[in-house]
């Protein structure tokens, strides 16, 4: 049996933690797919992906990662923006 927090304060911060955890999972999925496809991911792009908390954006990146063949280090921002 697990404890159910009743205070709004606790529920708020538990919700934030769950959302961050979900975003982190999506971000890792993006990187795992890129790695699995043999796509080198520049450090700056990796950090941007891992720092993202926007689930819609992460889903878009995951879909792009599924077909990506390269991510040019000089165009990391363009890849994130969907311009590449």
FIBA-728352 format. One record per atom (N, C-alpha, C): atom name; y, x, z; residue in one letter; residue number from 0. Coordinates in nm, 4 decimals. Layout:
BEGIN
   atom         yy         xx         zz   rest    nr
     CA          Y          X          Z      A   NUM
...
This chain:
BEGIN
   atom         yy         xx         zz   rest    nr
      N    -0.1180     0.0841     0.0000      X     0
     CA     0.0000     0.0000     0.0000      X     0
      C     0.1239     0.0884     0.0000      X     0
      N     0.2206     0.0542    -0.0819      X     1
     CA     0.3421     0.1345    -0.0861      X     1
      C     0.4567     0.0587    -0.0187      X     1
      N     0.5495     0.1356     0.0309      X     2
     CA     0.6643     0.0787     0.0997      X     2
      C     0.7647     0.0261    -0.0022      X     2
      N     0.8187    -0.0914     0.0203      X     3
     CA     0.9210    -0.1463    -0.0681      X     3
      C     1.0570    -0.1338     0.0003      X     3
      N     1.1457    -0.0605    -0.0644      X     4
     CA     1.2800    -0.0445    -0.0095      X     4
      C     1.3564    -0.1749    -0.0257      X     4
      N     1.4297    -0.2106     0.0771      X     5
     CA     1.5008    -0.3375     0.0759      X     5
      C     1.6519    -0.3217     0.0614      X     5
      N     1.7060    -0.2077     0.0996      X     6
     CA     1.8516    -0.1912     0.0928      X     6
      C     1.8952    -0.1708    -0.0519      X     6
      N     2.0116    -0.2242    -0.0842      X     7
     CA     2.0675    -0.2073    -0.2187      X     7
      C     2.0913    -0.0601    -0.2495      X     7
      N     2.1334     0.0141    -0.1467      X     8
     CA     2.1578     0.1576    -0.1624      X     8
      C     2.0306     0.2279    -0.2097      X     8
      N     1.9209     0.2054    -0.1416      X     9
     CA     1.7944     0.2703    -0.1768      X     9
      C     1.7469     0.2251    -0.3145      X     9
      N     1.7543     0.0953    -0.3413      X    10
     CA     1.7105     0.0437    -0.4704      X    10
      C     1.7911     0.1047    -0.5842      X    10
      N     1.9208     0.1209    -0.5625      X    11
     CA     2.0087     0.1793    -0.6642      X    11
      C     1.9642     0.3215    -0.6986      X    11
      N     1.9450     0.4036    -0.5977      X    12
     CA     1.9106     0.5437    -0.6231      X    12
      C     1.7660     0.5615    -0.6693      X    12
      N     1.6795     0.4733    -0.6299      X    13
     CA     1.5419     0.4767    -0.6824      X    13
      C     1.5460     0.4409    -0.8312      X    13
      N     1.6273     0.3428    -0.8663      X    14
     CA     1.6429     0.3045    -1.0068      X    14
      C     1.6975     0.4182    -1.0915      X    14
      N     1.7947     0.4900    -1.0383      X    15
     CA     1.8503     0.6055    -1.1092      X    15
      C     1.7424     0.7109    -1.1298      X    15
      N     1.6640     0.7355    -1.0274      X    16
     CA     1.5569     0.8344    -1.0375      X    16
      C     1.4521     0.7951    -1.1409      X    16
      N     1.4172     0.6688    -1.1447      X    17
     CA     1.3198     0.6207    -1.2433      X    17
      C     1.3749     0.6345    -1.3843      X    17
      N     1.5013     0.5996    -1.4039      X    18
     CA     1.5633     0.6105    -1.5363      X    18
      C     1.5678     0.7555    -1.5825      X    18
      N     1.6031     0.8451    -1.4915      X    19
     CA     1.6064     0.9882    -1.5265      X    19
      C     1.4673     1.0379    -1.5615      X    19
      N     1.3686     0.9922    -1.4869      X    20
     CA     1.2304     1.0322    -1.5147      X    20
      C     1.1833     0.9823    -1.6497      X    20
      N     1.2200     0.8597    -1.6839      X    21
     CA     1.1821     0.8053    -1.8142      X    21
      C     1.2495     0.8844    -1.9260      X    21
      N     1.3773     0.9134    -1.9096      X    22
     CA     1.4491     0.9916    -2.0105      X    22
      C     1.3880     1.1306    -2.0249      X    22
      N     1.3531     1.1907    -1.9142      X    23
     CA     1.2920     1.3239    -1.9183      X    23
      C     1.1591     1.3200    -1.9952      X    23
      N     1.0836     1.2136    -1.9774      X    24
     CA     0.9580     1.1981    -2.0498      X    24
      C     0.9796     1.1856    -2.2000      X    24
      N     1.0795     1.1069    -2.2407      X    25
     CA     1.1118     1.0939    -2.3829      X    25
      C     1.1567     1.2287    -2.4389      X    25
      N     1.2398     1.3002    -2.3632      X    26
     CA     1.2893     1.4304    -2.4086      X    26
      C     1.1734     1.5278    -2.4276      X    26
      N     1.0827     1.5303    -2.3338      X    27
     CA     0.9665     1.6191    -2.3465      X    27
      C     0.8819     1.5801    -2.4672      X    27
      N     0.8713     1.4499    -2.4937      X    28
     CA     0.7950     1.4041    -2.6095      X    28
      C     0.8573     1.4563    -2.7395      X    28
      N     0.9902     1.4523    -2.7481      X    29
     CA     1.0589     1.5055    -2.8660      X    29
      C     1.0222     1.6522    -2.8859      X    29
      N     1.0308     1.7298    -2.7777      X    30
     CA     1.0020     1.8732    -2.7876      X    30
      C     0.8546     1.8998    -2.8166      X    30
      N     0.7664     1.8205    -2.7603      X    31
     CA     0.6221     1.8379    -2.7847      X    31
      C     0.5893     1.8093    -2.9313      X    31
      N     0.6493     1.7037    -2.9867      X    32
     CA     0.6247     1.6706    -3.1271      X    32
      C     0.6777     1.7818    -3.2177      X    32
      N     0.7987     1.8290    -3.1903      X    33
     CA     0.8538     1.9379    -3.2708      X    33
      C     0.7653     2.0620    -3.2615      X    33
      N     0.7224     2.0949    -3.1414      X    34
     CA     0.6342     2.2105    -3.1221      X    34
      C     0.5029     2.1904    -3.1984      X    34
      N     0.4467     2.0726    -3.1885      X    35
     CA     0.3213     2.0424    -3.2569      X    35
      C     0.3324     2.0525    -3.4083      X    35
      N     0.4507     2.0260    -3.4600      X    36
     CA     0.4747     2.0366    -3.6039      X    36
      C     0.5120     2.1791    -3.6439      X    36
      N     0.5178     2.2697    -3.5445      X    37
     CA     0.5505     2.4089    -3.5742      X    37
      C     0.6984     2.4330    -3.5985      X    37
      N     0.7829     2.3429    -3.5482      X    38
     CA     0.9270     2.3542    -3.5668      X    38
      C     0.9867     2.4317    -3.4494      X    38
      N     1.0520     2.5422    -3.4808      X    39
     CA     1.1191     2.6214    -3.3768      X    39
      C     1.2442     2.5462    -3.3323      X    39
      N     1.2613     2.5334    -3.2024      X    40
     CA     1.3761     2.4614    -3.1474      X    40
      C     1.4685     2.5614    -3.0779      X    40
      N     1.5910     2.5755    -3.1280      X    41
     CA     1.6862     2.6670    -3.0643      X    41
      C     1.7122     2.6259    -2.9191      X    41
      N     1.7407     2.7248    -2.8357      X    42
     CA     1.7626     2.6989    -2.6927      X    42
      C     1.8717     2.5956    -2.6673      X    42
      N     1.9816     2.6023    -2.7433      X    43
     CA     2.0911     2.5070    -2.7200      X    43
      C     2.0476     2.3637    -2.7506      X    43
      N     1.9679     2.3471    -2.8548      X    44
     CA     1.9174     2.2145    -2.8900      X    44
      C     1.8175     2.1650    -2.7859      X    44
      N     1.7318     2.2537    -2.7405      X    45
     CA     1.6344     2.2189    -2.6367      X    45
      C     1.7063     2.1683    -2.5114      X    45
      N     1.8107     2.2382    -2.4715      X    46
     CA     1.8880     2.1983    -2.3528      X    46
      C     1.9537     2.0620    -2.3740      X    46
      N     2.0106     2.0395    -2.4930      X    47
     CA     2.0753     1.9117    -2.5205      X    47
      C     1.9743     1.7975    -2.5155      X    47
      N     1.8569     1.8212    -2.5685      X    48
     CA     1.7535     1.7177    -2.5666      X    48
      C     1.7113     1.6884    -2.4233      X    48
      N     1.6852     1.7930    -2.3452      X    49
     CA     1.6404     1.7748    -2.2068      X    49
      C     1.7476     1.7132    -2.1171      X    49
      N     1.8745     1.7369    -2.1489      X    50
     CA     1.9845     1.6832    -2.0684      X    50
      C     2.0208     1.5391    -2.1042      X    50
      N     1.9704     1.4897    -2.2161      X    51
     CA     2.0058     1.3557    -2.2626      X    51
      C     1.9425     1.2484    -2.1735      X    51
      N     2.0193     1.1444    -2.1437      X    52
     CA     1.9680     1.0316    -2.0653      X    52
      C     1.9768     0.8998    -2.1432      X    52
      N     2.0199     0.9066    -2.2678      X    53
     CA     2.0333     0.7882    -2.3528      X    53
      C     1.8983     0.7607    -2.4200      X    53
      N     1.8277     0.6579    -2.3745      X    54
     CA     1.6930     0.6300    -2.4249      X    54
      C     1.6922     0.5938    -2.5730      X    54
      N     1.7939     0.5243    -2.6210      X    55
     CA     1.8004     0.4908    -2.7635      X    55
      C     1.8130     0.6172    -2.8484      X    55
      N     1.8969     0.7081    -2.8030      X    56
     CA     1.9147     0.8340    -2.8745      X    56
      C     1.7852     0.9154    -2.8728      X    56
      N     1.7195     0.9201    -2.7578      X    57
     CA     1.5939     0.9946    -2.7472      X    57
      C     1.4863     0.9354    -2.8367      X    57
      N     1.4820     0.8028    -2.8464      X    58
     CA     1.3852     0.7389    -2.9348      X    58
      C     1.4138     0.7760    -3.0811      X    58
      N     1.5404     0.7757    -3.1178      X    59
     CA     1.5788     0.8161    -3.2533      X    59
      C     1.5361     0.9596    -3.2804      X    59
      N     1.5607     1.0478    -3.1839      X    60
     CA     1.5222     1.1885    -3.2010      X    60
      C     1.3708     1.2030    -3.2115      X    60
      N     1.2968     1.1235    -3.1355      X    61
     CA     1.1511     1.1311    -3.1420      X    61
      C     1.1030     1.0888    -3.2810      X    61
      N     1.1616     0.9850    -3.3354      X    62
     CA     1.1253     0.9415    -3.4705      X    62
      C     1.1596     1.0497    -3.5737      X    62
      N     1.2743     1.1158    -3.5574      X    63
     CA     1.3130     1.2240    -3.6488      X    63
      C     1.2205     1.3438    -3.6319      X    63
      N     1.1810     1.3705    -3.5083      X    64
     CA     1.0926     1.4851    -3.4814      X    64
      C     0.9577     1.4678    -3.5496      X    64
      N     0.9135     1.3438    -3.5635      X    65
     CA     0.7823     1.3167    -3.6229      X    65
      C     0.7733     1.3608    -3.7680      X    65
      N     0.8873     1.3715    -3.8355      X    66
     CA     0.8869     1.4125    -3.9759      X    66
      C     0.9630     1.5424    -4.0011      X    66
      N     1.0173     1.6019    -3.8963      X    67
     CA     1.0974     1.7242    -3.9121      X    67
      C     1.0101     1.8408    -3.9575      X    67
      N     1.0681     1.9227    -4.0426      X    68
     CA     0.9994     2.0447    -4.0854      X    68
      C     1.0728     2.1688    -4.0365      X    68
      N     1.2032     2.1550    -4.0139      X    69
     CA     1.2828     2.2650    -3.9592      X    69
      C     1.3985     2.2070    -3.8793      X    69
      N     1.4517     2.2897    -3.7922      X    70
     CA     1.5772     2.2601    -3.7239      X    70
      C     1.6555     2.3900    -3.7279      X    70
      N     1.7519     2.3954    -3.8181      X    71
     CA     1.8323     2.5153    -3.8371      X    71
      C     1.9197     2.5377    -3.7139      X    71
      N     1.9102     2.6559    -3.6548      X    72
     CA     1.9850     2.6864    -3.5326      X    72
      C     2.1351     2.6654    -3.5515      X    72
      N     2.1861     2.6919    -3.6698      X    73
     CA     2.3300     2.6778    -3.6929      X    73
      C     2.3703     2.5318    -3.7133      X    73
      N     2.2723     2.4441    -3.7288      X    74
     CA     2.3015     2.3026    -3.7519      X    74
      C     2.2392     2.2116    -3.6466      X    74
      N     2.2201     2.2634    -3.5262      X    75
     CA     2.1580     2.1843    -3.4188      X    75
      C     2.2334     2.0541    -3.3928      X    75
      N     2.3656     2.0614    -3.3883      X    76
     CA     2.4459     1.9420    -3.3619      X    76
      C     2.4270     1.8390    -3.4726      X    76
      N     2.4150     1.8857    -3.5964      X    77
     CA     2.3936     1.7928    -3.7076      X    77
      C     2.2572     1.7247    -3.6959      X    77
      N     2.1557     1.7983    -3.6528      X    78
     CA     2.0236     1.7387    -3.6351      X    78
      C     2.0288     1.6303    -3.5295      X    78
      N     2.0970     1.6588    -3.4188      X    79
     CA     2.1082     1.5603    -3.3117      X    79
      C     2.1839     1.4359    -3.3587      X    79
      N     2.2822     1.4567    -3.4420      X    80
     CA     2.3641     1.3449    -3.4883      X    80
      C     2.2975     1.2687    -3.6028      X    80
      N     2.1867     1.3206    -3.6544      X    81
     CA     2.1177     1.2537    -3.7638      X    81
      C     2.1790     1.2831    -3.8992      X    81
      N     2.2566     1.3894    -3.9077      X    82
     CA     2.3246     1.4242    -4.0322      X    82
      C     2.2440     1.5212    -4.1177      X    82
      N     2.1303     1.5615    -4.0693      X    83
     CA     2.0509     1.6603    -4.1415      X    83
      C     1.9261     1.5981    -4.1971      X    83
